[in-house]
Amino acid sequence: MLKRSLFVLLLLAAGAALGVLLTGWLESRSIVPSVEAANATQAPLAAEPRQETAPPATNGGLRLGVVNLKRCFDENNYEFAKDVTNELKKLEVEIDQGLATLEKEMRDLKDQIDGLPKGHPLQQEKFRKMKLLETQYRVDKEMGRARFINEYSRLKLEVYNEIRRVVDVFAQGKFDLILRVEEPQLDEDSPVSVSQQINQRVVLFSSDALDVTKDVMKLLNSEYAKRKTSKPANPDPNATPGMCPKCKILWNGENCPQCNEPMPKK
């Protein structure tokens, strides 16, 4: 019985060895592929589609520009600013001439008073006249100053509004944001002025590539040249000026000199 069991085991072992040898021979003859070869030739699994991402846009997609407002207000760069400066100079000369006339009249009266004998009847009358002229001089000087400040503010605001309008035209379709940029001139003798000027500073740094001041100034002068050739008739000087709701400038004509829109009825 024991011999028969050993004989069976030997037969099983010989069969297993023969199977291994036969499998190796078949693999060498490429009749049965190996596990590695089967895995290699197996069709790969379908990969997930690759997400193509575009490179990030510069500045988060914003198209930026800066304009030096001080250079735009410079009369050497902008013809409108130059004409405004000349107009203000004319007004200043007009006010100074009126005051100079009063000063001459006061000097003449003083000379006349000094030339009269003490206690002369005309001396008292001329003295009262000179006091009236002194009062008129002070009033005219204050009124002239207020008139000049009002005209200065009106004209400078008109220039500023025109710069804003032209920058808006310039930026359409090309820029998302345009900032003003200029270095403030700090006055160390006035702490309040220094604080105000620092607060007015909008941009601390900008690349030269963002500066579009030259291009804006070209368009400013081009637009002003068109405006001068089609300037509306002079308004009635006695009419009360109104404010254009669009350009925010005072004007006493029928249409706004900038946008040509009808002025609001007063």
C-alpha positions as CSV (number, residue, x, y, z in Angstrom):
1,M,0.0,0.0,0.0
2,L,2.8,2.4,0.9
3,K,4.6,1.6,-2.3
4,R,1.5,2.3,-4.3
5,S,1.1,5.8,-2.6
6,L,4.7,6.7,-3.3
7,F,4.3,5.6,-6.9
8,V,1.2,7.9,-7.3
9,L,3.1,10.8,-5.7
10,L,6.0,10.3,-8.1
11,L,3.6,10.3,-11.1
12,L,2.0,13.5,-9.9
13,A,5.4,15.3,-9.4
14,A,6.6,14.1,-12.8
15,G,3.4,15.4,-14.4
16,A,3.8,18.8,-12.8
17,A,7.4,19.0,-13.8
18,L,6.5,18.0,-17.4
19,G,3.8,20.7,-17.4
20,V,6.3,23.4,-16.4
21,L,8.7,22.3,-19.0
22,L,6.0,22.2,-21.7
23,T,4.8,25.7,-20.7
24,G,8.3,27.1,-20.9
25,W,8.9,25.5,-24.3
26,L,5.6,26.9,-25.6
27,E,6.4,30.4,-24.4
28,S,9.8,30.2,-26.0
29,R,8.1,29.3,-29.3
30,S,5.6,32.4,-28.8
31,I,2.7,29.9,-28.8
32,V,1.4,30.9,-25.3
33,P,2.1,34.4,-24.2
34,S,3.5,35.1,-20.8
35,V,1.7,37.1,-18.1
36,E,3.9,40.1,-18.7
37,A,3.4,39.8,-22.5
38,A,-0.3,39.5,-22.0
39,N,-0.4,42.6,-19.8
40,A,1.7,44.5,-22.3
41,T,-0.5,43.7,-25.3
42,Q,-3.7,44.3,-23.3
43,A,-5.5,47.4,-24.6
44,P,-4.9,50.4,-22.2
45,L,-7.8,51.9,-20.2
46,A,-9.2,55.1,-21.7
47,A,-7.6,58.0,-19.9
48,E,-9.6,61.0,-18.8
49,P,-9.6,63.9,-21.3
50,R,-6.8,66.4,-20.5
51,Q,-7.8,69.8,-19.4
52,E,-6.0,72.4,-21.5
53,T,-5.7,75.7,-19.4
54,A,-4.8,78.9,-21.0
55,P,-2.0,80.9,-19.5
56,P,-3.1,83.5,-16.9
57,A,-3.8,86.9,-18.3
58,T,-1.4,89.7,-17.2
59,N,-2.8,91.8,-14.3
60,G,-5.7,89.5,-13.9
61,G,-7.0,90.4,-17.3
62,L,-7.2,94.1,-16.6
63,R,-5.8,96.5,-19.3
64,L,-4.2,99.3,-17.3
65,G,-2.8,102.7,-18.1
66,V,-1.7,105.9,-16.3
67,V,-1.9,109.5,-17.2
68,N,0.2,112.4,-15.7
69,L,-2.6,115.0,-15.1
70,K,-0.1,117.7,-14.3
71,R,1.5,117.4,-17.7
72,C,-2.0,117.6,-19.3
73,F,-2.6,120.9,-17.5
74,D,0.7,122.3,-18.6
75,E,0.1,125.1,-21.1
76,N,3.2,124.0,-23.0
77,N,1.6,120.7,-23.8
78,Y,-2.1,121.5,-24.1
79,E,-3.5,124.3,-26.2
80,F,-6.7,124.6,-24.3
81,A,-4.7,125.0,-21.0
82,K,-2.6,127.7,-22.8
83,D,-5.7,129.6,-23.9
84,V,-7.2,129.3,-20.4
85,T,-4.0,130.7,-18.9
86,N,-4.1,133.6,-21.4
87,E,-7.7,134.3,-20.5
88,L,-6.9,134.4,-16.8
89,K,-4.0,136.7,-17.5
90,K,-6.3,139.1,-19.3
91,L,-8.8,139.1,-16.4
92,E,-6.0,139.7,-14.0
93,V,-4.8,142.7,-16.0
94,E,-8.3,144.0,-16.2
95,I,-8.7,143.9,-12.5
96,D,-5.3,145.4,-11.8
97,Q,-6.0,148.2,-14.2
98,G,-9.2,149.1,-12.4
99,L,-7.4,149.1,-9.1
100,A,-4.5,151.2,-10.6
101,T,-7.0,153.8,-11.8
102,L,-8.4,154.1,-8.2
103,E,-4.9,154.3,-6.8
104,K,-4.1,157.2,-9.2
105,E,-7.2,159.1,-8.2
106,M,-6.4,158.7,-4.5
107,R,-2.8,159.9,-5.0
108,D,-4.1,162.9,-7.0
109,L,-6.6,163.8,-4.3
110,K,-3.9,163.5,-1.6
111,D,-1.6,165.8,-3.5
112,Q,-4.5,168.3,-3.9
113,I,-5.2,168.1,-0.2
114,D,-1.6,168.6,0.7
115,G,-1.4,171.5,-1.7
116,L,-4.3,173.4,0.0
117,P,-3.7,175.7,2.9
118,K,-4.7,174.2,6.3
119,G,-8.4,174.9,7.1
120,H,-9.3,175.5,3.4
121,P,-13.0,174.8,2.7
122,L,-12.1,172.4,-0.2
123,Q,-9.8,170.4,2.0
124,Q,-12.6,168.8,4.0
125,E,-14.5,167.9,0.8
126,K,-11.6,166.4,-0.9
127,F,-10.7,164.4,2.2
128,R,-14.2,162.8,2.3
129,K,-13.9,162.0,-1.4
130,M,-10.5,160.3,-0.8
131,K,-12.0,158.2,2.0
132,L,-14.8,157.1,-0.4
133,L,-12.2,156.1,-3.0
134,E,-10.3,154.1,-0.3
135,T,-13.5,152.2,0.5
136,Q,-14.2,151.6,-3.1
137,Y,-10.7,150.4,-3.6
138,R,-11.0,147.8,-0.8
139,V,-14.4,146.6,-2.1
140,D,-13.1,146.4,-5.7
141,K,-10.0,144.6,-4.7
142,E,-12.0,142.0,-2.7
143,M,-14.6,141.6,-5.5
144,G,-11.8,141.4,-8.1
145,R,-10.1,138.6,-6.1
146,A,-13.4,136.7,-5.8
147,R,-14.1,137.2,-9.5
148,F,-10.6,135.9,-10.4
149,I,-11.0,132.9,-8.1
150,N,-14.4,132.0,-9.5
151,E,-13.2,132.3,-13.1
152,Y,-10.0,130.4,-12.3
153,S,-12.0,127.5,-10.8
154,R,-14.6,127.5,-13.6
155,L,-11.9,127.4,-16.4
156,K,-9.7,124.9,-14.6
157,L,-12.7,122.7,-14.0
158,E,-13.6,123.0,-17.7
159,V,-10.1,121.8,-18.6
160,Y,-10.3,118.9,-16.2
161,N,-13.7,117.8,-17.5
162,E,-12.4,118.0,-21.1
163,I,-9.3,115.8,-20.1
164,R,-11.7,113.3,-18.5
165,R,-13.9,113.2,-21.5
166,V,-11.0,112.7,-23.9
167,V,-9.4,110.0,-21.7
168,D,-12.8,108.2,-21.8
169,V,-12.8,108.4,-25.6
170,F,-9.2,107.2,-25.7
171,A,-9.8,104.3,-23.4
172,Q,-12.9,102.9,-25.1
173,G,-12.2,99.3,-26.2
174,K,-8.5,99.5,-25.2
175,F,-8.3,100.0,-21.5
176,D,-10.2,98.8,-18.4
177,L,-8.7,101.3,-16.0
178,I,-6.6,104.5,-16.3
179,L,-5.2,106.2,-13.2
180,R,-3.7,109.6,-12.7
181,V,-0.1,109.6,-11.7
182,E,2.2,112.5,-10.9
183,E,4.7,113.2,-8.1
184,P,3.3,115.8,-5.7
185,Q,5.5,118.8,-4.8
186,L,5.6,118.6,-1.1
187,D,5.9,121.9,0.8
188,E,7.7,121.1,4.1
189,D,6.8,124.5,5.6
190,S,3.1,123.6,5.6
191,P,2.2,120.4,7.4
192,V,-1.4,120.6,6.4
193,S,-0.4,121.1,2.7
194,V,1.9,118.1,2.9
195,S,-0.8,115.8,4.3
196,Q,-3.3,117.0,1.6
197,Q,-0.7,116.5,-1.2
198,I,0.2,113.0,0.1
199,N,-3.5,112.0,0.1
200,Q,-3.8,113.2,-3.5
201,R,-1.2,110.7,-4.6
202,V,-3.0,107.8,-6.2
203,V,-0.3,105.6,-7.6
204,L,3.1,105.0,-5.8
205,F,4.7,103.1,-8.7
206,S,3.9,102.4,-12.4
207,S,5.9,100.9,-15.2
208,D,6.8,103.3,-18.1
209,A,5.0,100.9,-20.4
210,L,1.7,101.9,-18.7
211,D,2.1,105.6,-19.3
212,V,-0.2,106.8,-22.1
213,T,0.1,110.5,-21.3
214,K,1.7,111.4,-24.7
215,D,-1.1,109.6,-26.6
216,V,-3.7,111.3,-24.5
217,M,-2.2,114.7,-25.1
218,K,-2.2,114.2,-28.8
219,L,-5.9,113.4,-28.7
220,L,-6.5,116.4,-26.4
221,N,-5.0,118.8,-28.8
222,S,-6.7,117.2,-31.8
223,E,-10.1,117.5,-30.1
224,Y,-9.5,121.1,-29.1
225,A,-8.5,122.0,-32.6
226,K,-11.8,120.6,-33.8
227,R,-13.6,122.4,-31.0
228,K,-12.1,125.8,-31.9
229,T,-13.1,125.5,-35.6
230,S,-16.7,124.8,-34.6
231,K,-16.9,127.1,-31.6
232,P,-20.5,128.3,-30.9
233,A,-21.4,131.9,-31.0
234,N,-20.5,134.0,-27.9
235,P,-23.3,133.9,-25.3
236,D,-25.1,136.9,-23.9
237,P,-22.7,138.3,-21.2
238,N,-25.6,139.5,-19.2
239,A,-27.3,136.1,-19.0
240,T,-27.1,133.9,-15.9
241,P,-24.8,130.9,-16.6
242,G,-26.2,127.4,-16.1
243,M,-24.4,124.1,-15.5
244,C,-24.3,121.4,-18.1
245,P,-25.6,118.2,-16.5
246,K,-23.1,116.1,-18.5
247,C,-19.9,118.1,-18.5
248,K,-20.5,120.0,-15.2
249,I,-19.4,123.3,-16.6
250,L,-21.0,126.7,-16.3
251,W,-22.2,128.3,-19.6
252,N,-24.7,131.0,-20.5
253,G,-25.3,130.0,-24.1
254,E,-27.9,127.7,-25.6
255,N,-25.7,124.7,-26.0
256,C,-22.7,123.4,-24.0
257,P,-19.4,124.4,-25.6
258,Q,-18.0,120.9,-25.0
259,C,-20.7,118.3,-25.7
260,N,-23.1,120.7,-27.6
261,E,-26.0,119.4,-25.6
262,P,-28.8,122.0,-24.9
263,M,-28.2,123.8,-21.6
264,P,-30.9,123.4,-19.0
265,K,-33.5,126.1,-18.9
266,K,-33.1,128.6,-16.1
